[in-house]
Amino acid sequence: MNIKIEHSAIWIKGLAKTKDFSVRYFDMVCGEQYHNPTKQFTTYFLSFRNSNVRINVV
């Protein structure tokens, strides 16, 4: 059996700081900000260049 994890989510404090840190020091690519008004959260998908691995920071 071959298992592949496409993304994982991390709930954090300091969303903007974490996004900026990841882009600057890990050379990650950041997707557009998404806000869900019903569930009251904002999120970004961060991905490593040349990889399908994504981290959803919430």
C-alpha positions as YAML, in Angstrom:
chain: A
units: angstrom
residues:
- id: 1
  name: MET
  ca: [0.00, 0.00, 0.00]
- id: 2
  name: ASN
  ca: [1.28, 3.47, -0.91]
- id: 3
  name: ILE
  ca: [-0.01, 6.30, 1.29]
- id: 4
  name: LYS
  ca: [0.47, 9.96, 0.42]
- id: 5
  name: ILE
  ca: [-0.31, 12.92, 2.66]
- id: 6
  name: GLU
  ca: [-1.32, 15.87, 0.48]
- id: 7
  name: HIS
  ca: [-1.44, 18.49, 3.22]
- id: 8
  name: SER
  ca: [-1.63, 18.98, 6.95]
- id: 9
  name: ALA
  ca: [-3.16, 21.80, 8.96]
- id: 10
  name: ILE
  ca: [-1.70, 23.66, 11.91]
- id: 11
  name: TRP
  ca: [-3.79, 25.96, 14.10]
- id: 12
  name: ILE
  ca: [-1.53, 28.76, 15.33]
- id: 13
  name: LYS
  ca: [-1.47, 32.19, 16.91]
- id: 14
  name: GLY
  ca: [0.20, 34.83, 14.78]
- id: 15
  name: LEU
  ca: [-0.97, 33.77, 11.33]
- id: 16
  name: ALA
  ca: [0.70, 36.63, 9.42]
- id: 17
  name: LYS
  ca: [4.01, 36.25, 11.27]
- id: 18
  name: THR
  ca: [4.09, 32.51, 10.64]
- id: 19
  name: LYS
  ca: [3.30, 33.02, 6.95]
- id: 20
  name: ASP
  ca: [6.02, 35.67, 6.56]
- id: 21
  name: PHE
  ca: [8.58, 33.55, 8.46]
- id: 22
  name: SER
  ca: [7.86, 30.47, 6.33]
- id: 23
  name: VAL
  ca: [8.13, 32.39, 3.07]
- id: 24
  name: ARG
  ca: [11.33, 34.14, 4.11]
- id: 25
  name: TYR
  ca: [13.30, 31.36, 5.83]
- id: 26
  name: PHE
  ca: [11.93, 28.19, 4.20]
- id: 27
  name: ASP
  ca: [11.43, 29.72, 0.73]
- id: 28
  name: MET
  ca: [7.82, 28.55, 0.73]
- id: 29
  name: VAL
  ca: [5.16, 29.76, -1.68]
- id: 30
  name: CYS
  ca: [2.04, 31.26, -0.14]
- id: 31
  name: GLY
  ca: [-1.42, 31.00, -1.66]
- id: 32
  name: GLU
  ca: [-4.15, 33.59, -1.33]
- id: 33
  name: GLN
  ca: [-5.62, 34.23, 2.09]
- id: 34
  name: TYR
  ca: [-8.94, 32.49, 2.67]
- id: 35
  name: HIS
  ca: [-11.46, 33.67, 5.26]
- id: 36
  name: ASN
  ca: [-14.46, 31.60, 6.33]
- id: 37
  name: PRO
  ca: [-16.96, 33.98, 7.94]
- id: 38
  name: THR
  ca: [-19.31, 31.20, 9.00]
- id: 39
  name: LYS
  ca: [-16.68, 29.30, 10.99]
- id: 40
  name: GLN
  ca: [-14.74, 32.45, 11.93]
- id: 41
  name: PHE
  ca: [-11.24, 31.53, 10.75]
- id: 42
  name: THR
  ca: [-8.63, 32.72, 8.26]
- id: 43
  name: THR
  ca: [-6.08, 30.46, 6.58]
- id: 44
  name: TYR
  ca: [-3.17, 30.29, 4.12]
- id: 45
  name: PHE
  ca: [-1.82, 27.33, 2.21]
- id: 46
  name: LEU
  ca: [1.98, 27.25, 2.16]
- id: 47
  name: SER
  ca: [3.86, 24.92, -0.15]
- id: 48
  name: PHE
  ca: [7.47, 24.03, -0.72]
- id: 49
  name: ARG
  ca: [8.83, 24.91, -4.14]
- id: 50
  name: ASN
  ca: [9.02, 21.92, -6.54]
- id: 51
  name: SER
  ca: [6.89, 19.82, -4.20]
- id: 52
  name: ASN
  ca: [3.26, 18.84, -3.77]
- id: 53
  name: VAL
  ca: [3.51, 19.08, 0.02]
- id: 54
  name: ARG
  ca: [1.32, 21.83, 1.50]
- id: 55
  name: ILE
  ca: [0.84, 23.13, 5.01]
- id: 56
  name: ASN
  ca: [-2.41, 24.83, 5.88]
- id: 57
  name: VAL
  ca: [-1.77, 27.43, 8.58]
- id: 58
  name: VAL
  ca: [-4.96, 28.47, 10.33]
...
